[in-house]
Amino acid sequence: MNFFNSAYKGIPPWDIGRPQKEIIRLAEDGEINGTVLDAGCGTGENALYLANLGFEVWGVDAADLPSRKQRES
């Protein structure tokens, strides 16, 4: 996990700062249902978006730095 923690010392290229467009589309189209597992959630933009829509969401990531950054913001 050193690679991911190291990447999150800055802003990694995959961290776009908002939910992914495909997650938004799937949610809007009613394609997401039940409890959601966001494996490798990073700073959790997708998980937070879905939780705000009322879904029960579990966001997990083996790297601890992304979630610490999210809690601090």
Contacts in CASP RR format, 6 or more apart in sequence:
PFRMAT RR
TARGET T0000
AUTHOR 0000-0000-0000
METHOD contacts of the structure
MODEL  1
MNFFNSAYKGIPPWDIGRPQKEIIRLAEDGEINGTVLDAGCGTGENALYL
ANLGFEVWGVDAADLPSRKQRES
1 62 0 8 1.000
1 63 0 8 1.000
1 64 0 8 1.000
4 12 0 8 1.000
4 61 0 8 1.000
4 62 0 8 1.000
4 63 0 8 1.000
4 65 0 8 1.000
4 66 0 8 1.000
5 63 0 8 1.000
5 64 0 8 1.000
5 65 0 8 1.000
8 15 0 8 1.000
8 42 0 8 1.000
8 43 0 8 1.000
8 63 0 8 1.000
8 65 0 8 1.000
8 66 0 8 1.000
8 69 0 8 1.000
9 65 0 8 1.000
15 42 0 8 1.000
15 43 0 8 1.000
15 66 0 8 1.000
16 45 0 8 1.000
17 43 0 8 1.000
17 45 0 8 1.000
18 45 0 8 1.000
19 45 0 8 1.000
19 46 0 8 1.000
19 48 0 8 1.000
19 49 0 8 1.000
19 50 0 8 1.000
20 45 0 8 1.000
20 46 0 8 1.000
23 32 0 8 1.000
23 46 0 8 1.000
23 49 0 8 1.000
23 50 0 8 1.000
24 49 0 8 1.000
26 32 0 8 1.000
27 49 0 8 1.000
27 50 0 8 1.000
27 53 0 8 1.000
32 50 0 8 1.000
32 55 0 8 1.000
34 55 0 8 1.000
34 56 0 8 1.000
35 55 0 8 1.000
35 56 0 8 1.000
35 57 0 8 1.000
35 58 0 8 1.000
36 47 0 8 1.000
36 50 0 8 1.000
36 55 0 8 1.000
36 56 0 8 1.000
36 57 0 8 1.000
36 58 0 8 1.000
37 57 0 8 1.000
37 58 0 8 1.000
37 59 0 8 1.000
37 60 0 8 1.000
38 44 0 8 1.000
38 46 0 8 1.000
38 47 0 8 1.000
38 50 0 8 1.000
38 57 0 8 1.000
38 58 0 8 1.000
38 59 0 8 1.000
38 60 0 8 1.000
39 59 0 8 1.000
39 60 0 8 1.000
39 61 0 8 1.000
40 59 0 8 1.000
40 60 0 8 1.000
40 61 0 8 1.000
40 62 0 8 1.000
41 47 0 8 1.000
41 59 0 8 1.000
41 60 0 8 1.000
41 61 0 8 1.000
41 66 0 8 1.000
41 67 0 8 1.000
42 61 0 8 1.000
42 63 0 8 1.000
42 66 0 8 1.000
42 67 0 8 1.000
42 70 0 8 1.000
43 66 0 8 1.000
43 67 0 8 1.000
43 69 0 8 1.000
43 70 0 8 1.000
44 59 0 8 1.000
44 66 0 8 1.000
44 67 0 8 1.000
44 70 0 8 1.000
47 57 0 8 1.000
47 58 0 8 1.000
47 59 0 8 1.000
48 57 0 8 1.000
50 57 0 8 1.000
51 57 0 8 1.000
61 67 0 8 1.000
END
